[in-house]
Amino acid sequence: MYLWLKDIPLQKERITLARIPSLAMGSLYDEAAQGTLNIDRLKRYLNNPSALRAVGGPDSLTPLAAACVGGHLATVRLLLENGADPNGLSSRNRTPLFLATTASIPRNRAAIVRALLDGHAKVDLCYPETGKNTPLMSAILECKDKEVIHELVDHGASLTKENLARKTARQLAKENGLEEEILPKDQRNSLLPRLINLIVTFIAVVVAYINNPFLNKVVDGVIKDLQTIKLPSNDQEIKDTIKDEGIPEVRSMFFAIHIELIAFTCSLCRRRILHQQILRRQRLHLWRRTSSRSFSTQLAHS
C-alpha cells in the first residue's frame, strides 16, 4: 500500500513525497514523512544510535528533513526535542532549514522554520551543491513566504553574504519586490514608511495629472526630503515620535489620510474626464460652425 502526495519543487529538482511506504515498513523516515510519529514509537527507533541521522526515501532525506518537507510541525518538534540535529545533512548537502525554505508545503512552514531556528539551526549554513544559497535566499527565490523571511531576518540572517552567482539576499529581495520584508522588525512594523510611500504615490498621481515641468522640480525636492526622514529604530522612539497621542489615534489618522488621498485622486480623475468631455464638445461645436460657414459660402458663389 502506498500513499501518494503532491510533488514539491526544489529549484531545478523536484522532491517527491510519493510512494511513501505504509507504516507496515516500520521506518523512522516513513513515520516522520507521514507525520504519524509519537514519543513511544520514537523511543523504539532510538535504540539504534544512528536512526536520527539515517536518510531514507527516494530523495535521501533525514527524518527531520522529511518532517519539514511534509509540513508536520509536531513531528519536527518531537525530533528536535529528542536529539535530532537541526543542521543534519540529507543528500546533496541539504539542511532541514534549506529544505523548509525551499521545498516544504505552505502548511506550518513559518512555524517549522521558527522551531528549527529555536533549536539552534545555523541561519546562514549553505553549501556549493545548493548554489551557496542561504535559507534566506532560498525563501526569497522559492517559497516567497513573507513570514518565513521575517523569521530568518529576525534571527540574524545575513543580507550581504554572496551565493555562487555573487548575489546577496538584499539584491535578490530587490529583484523579487521583497525589499520591505528584509527590514528589521521595528521598521517593518512602523507606520512611518507606509505613510511616506502613500505620500509619494499621491504626489506621483498629481504629477501625472498636471505634468507641469516646474511642479516636477518641486516634487523631486519633496521626495528627496522624504527620503532623508530618519525612521524610528525602536519602540521607545516610535512612542516619542507620536508623543502623547497614542498608537490608536495615529492609526486612525493614517487611515483618515489614506481615505482623503483616495477621495482626492478620484476627484482628479472625475475632473479630467469632465475636462475631456468639454474639449470634445467644443471641438464638435467648432467643426459644425466651420462646416456651416463653408456650406453658406458655396451657396453664395453658386
N, C-alpha and C positions, 0 to 999 in steps of 0.2 A: 504494500500500500504506500502511495506517495502523496504528499501534499504539494500542490502547485501554487506558487506565489509569483508576484509581479517581478519582471525584470527591473533592475535598478541601475541607472547609468553611472559609470565611473570614468570620466573624461572620455578617452577613445576606447576604453574597455567596457565590459558590462559585467556587473556582479549579478549572478542569477541565484536567487534563493529558491531554486526549483529542484524538484526531485529530492527534497529533503526526506530521508528515510523516516519511517514512523518510529514511535517510541519503543517498538519491539527491538530495535537495533541497540538501544541502551548506551548511547554515546553522549558524553558531556556536550560535545559540539551540537548534536541533534537537539537536545533539550534547550540549550541556550538559544539556538536559532529559532526554535518554535515558541520560546517564552514560557515553557512549562516547568522549568527547573524550580525546585523548592529546597529548603535547607536540609531536609532529611536525605533527599537523593544526592545533593551536592556532597554531603559528608561521605557517602559511599564512594564517590568518584575521587575524593581527596586522599583515599588510601594509596592512590598512585601519585607520587610527588610531582610528576610531570604533566598531570592531567590538565592543569590550567594553562600550560604553555603549548600543549599539543594542538596542531592545526588539523582541520577537517573540512569536509565538503568539497564541492567542485572548484572553489576558489581558494582553498587552503587558508581558512581564517581561524584565528584562535576563538575559543568560546566567547570571550569578552567582545571581540570584534563582531562575531556573528550576532550577538545580542544587540549591539549598537546598530548594525545594518537593519535588523528586523524591527527596531523601534521598541524593544522590550525594556522599559526603564527599570522595573522591579528586578529583572534578571541582572541588569547591569549593576545595580546597587548591591545585589546579593553577591555577585562575583567579586566586586571590589572590596566588600567587607570581609571576604574570606580569602584574601591574598592574591587575587588576580592582578597582574602587572598592568597598570594603565598605559604603559609605554611598550608593552609586549608586541613583537612584530609578527604579522602574518606574512604570507608570501610577498615577494617584491618589496620588502621593507615598508609595508603599510602599517601604520599605528592605528589603534582604535579611534583616536581623535581625528586622524586624517579620514578614516572611513566614515565616521559620524558626520563630518562636514562635507563629504563628497558623495557618498553612496547610500546614506540612510534614508528611510522613508520619512515623510514630514512628521508623523505622529511621534510626540515626545522628543523630537530632535534637539531642541534647545535645552530641555531638562537633562538629556543624556550627556550633552556637551558639558553642562554645568557639573554633573556628577563626576565626569572624568577629570575635569579641572580641579574640583574639590578633592579628588582622590590623588592629586599630585601628578597628573599628566603634564608633560612638558609642552607648553603652549606653542613653541616655535620649532619643535622637533620635525625634521624633514630629511629626505634622502634623495640622491640623484635619480633613483628609479621612479620617483613621483614628480620629477622635474624640479626638485628642490622647492616645491610649493609648500609653504607653511599651511597649517589648518585654516588660518585666516584667509590666505589667498584662495584656498580651495572653497571656502564658504562664499567668497565674493564671486568666484568664477562658476561654481557649480550650483549649489543649492540656493544662493542669493537670499538666504533666510536672515532677516534683519535681527531677530532675537539672538540667533547664533553668533552673528557678527558682534553684537553688543557684548555677549558673554566673553568672547575671545579678547576684545579690546579692553574690557574691564578687568581681565586677568593678566593684562600686560603684554598682549601680543605685539610683536614688532611691526611697525609701519614702514621701516626703512630697510629691512633685510631683503636681499635680492634673490630671485629664483634663477634657474638656468637661462631664462630669456632676459636676464638682467632687468627685471621689473620688480618694483616693490608693491606691497599691499596698498600703499597710498595711491600709486599710479593706477593699479588695477581697479581700485574703488572709483577713481575719477572716470576711467574709461567705461565703467558699468553704471554710472549715475548713482553711486552709493557713498559719495564723499561725506554726507552728513552722518551716515551710520558709523563712521570710524572716529567721530569726535569723542572726546572724553565725556563721561556720563553727565557731569554737571552742565556741560554746554549743550548736550543733546536735549536735556530737559528744560533748557532756558527758553522763555518766551521771546527774548530779545532777537535772536537770529531769525525766528519766524516773522517777527514784526518787521525787521529790516527787509527780508525777502518780499513781504507783502507790499511795503512802500516802494521798493524798486520795481516790482511788477506793475504797480499802479502808475508810476512815472513813465514806464515804457509804453503803457496804453495811451497816456496823454500825448507822448511824443509821436506815437504812430498816428494819432488823430490829427494833431496840429501840424507836425512836420515843419517846424519853423527853425531855420539854422541858428538863430540867436538863442532860442529856447533850448536847442540841443546842447549848446555850450554850457548853459546854466545847469541843465540836468546832469551833464558829465561831472560838473563840480560837486553837485549834491551827492551823487553816487560815490565819489571819492571820499567825501566827508563821512558818509555812512560806513564805508569800508574801514575807516580809522577808529570807529567806535570800539572801545575795549569791552569785550564780553566778560561778565562776572565769572570768576574762577571757582567759586564755591557758594554753598547755600547762604552763608552769612553775608557775602557781598550782594547776593540777589535780594536778601531782606533789607540791606542798607539802601539798595537802589530804589526799591519801592517804598521805603520809609515805613510810615505807619498805616498805609492804605490796605495792606494785606493781599495775599495771593488771590482770593476770590474776586476782589474788586479789580485787580489787574487783569485777570482772565476775562471778566465782564467787559472791561474797557477794550481789550484786544478784540473780543467778539464784536463789540459795537463798531469799532473802527473797520473791521472786516466787512460788516454789513453796509456801512456807509460807503466804502470804496466800491463795493459791488453795485450799489444803487447808483452811484455817480457814473460808473462805467456804463451801466445800462442806459442812463440818461444821455451820455455822449453818443452811444450807438443810435438811440432814437433820433437825436438831433441830426446826426449825419444822414440817416435815412430820409428824414424830412427835408433836409437841405438838398439831397439828390433829387427828391420828388419835385421840389420847387424849380430846380435848374431844368429838369426835363420839361416841365410845363412852360417855362419861359422860352426854351428852345422851340417847342411846338408852336407857341403863340407867334414867335418871330418868323418861323417858317410859313405859317398861314398868312401873316401880313405881307411877307415878301412875295408869296405866290399870288396873292390877291392883286398887289400893285402891278406885278408883271403881266397878269391877265388883262387888267384895265388898260395898260399901255398898248398892248397888242390890239385891243378893240379900237382905241383911239386912232391908230395908224391905219386900220383897215377901212 
